[in-house]
Amino acid sequence: MKAVVLAAGIASRLRPLTDHTPKCLLKIGERCLLERTLDALMDTGIKEIAIVTGYEEQQIIDFVNSQYPGHAITFIYNPVYRTTNNIYSLYLARTFAEEEEVMLLDSDIVFDPQLLSRLLSAKQENALTLNRHQLGDEEIKVIADKDMKVLEISKTCSIDEAIGESVGIEKMSASYTKALFKELEVMIEHHGLDNVFYELAFERLIAQGQHFYVIDTTDCFSIELDTVEDFQEAKKLIPSNLY
């Protein structure tokens, strides 16, 4: 299995913390977000990793080359990171990830590495991690059926019907990534949908019979960092064993 880590964004809502530093290099405890993610991936046996960069890309490259010399880490640059969203960054990983088993991760998550182990051991080939908590407008929400098959995934789906928030870590089969990049090509090259969240592609694939299943990882610590307030909250909440 390969992994794709999306780390191209400006993270304007985290300013001034990100005025001169990419979000993924901000520290929580003793390690930055990217270091935590790479350590967790490598500990689960995933060695082939691509990082999609954009904002302050050289800082990310220098950090990885310094901390992980000799590892098979590929850098993919998104030259239009200022005007596109994570769907375009994912699309740029096509040559690395298409028709491959892939774990996809947003780079702005602090999480317990056990979350990855649980996702990898799940019997479902296509699965996403879910955190159950009180939901609002900003979360990527998930609606699923009784078998935990995902029916909707977006910020705008019904809060009342949603069972939780997508953590931002997914496991995909080779057949799913084949369908995914075909759909991304249609969305981006033909419909100009390069400034939306990649979950829209997941929703469009549901209509084509391609589904994720939910893996409930509520009992594993995870928090997404979008704002300065999120960052401060993460410092307070992170368990001591993850510090």
Disulfide bonds with the S-S distance in Angstrom:
none
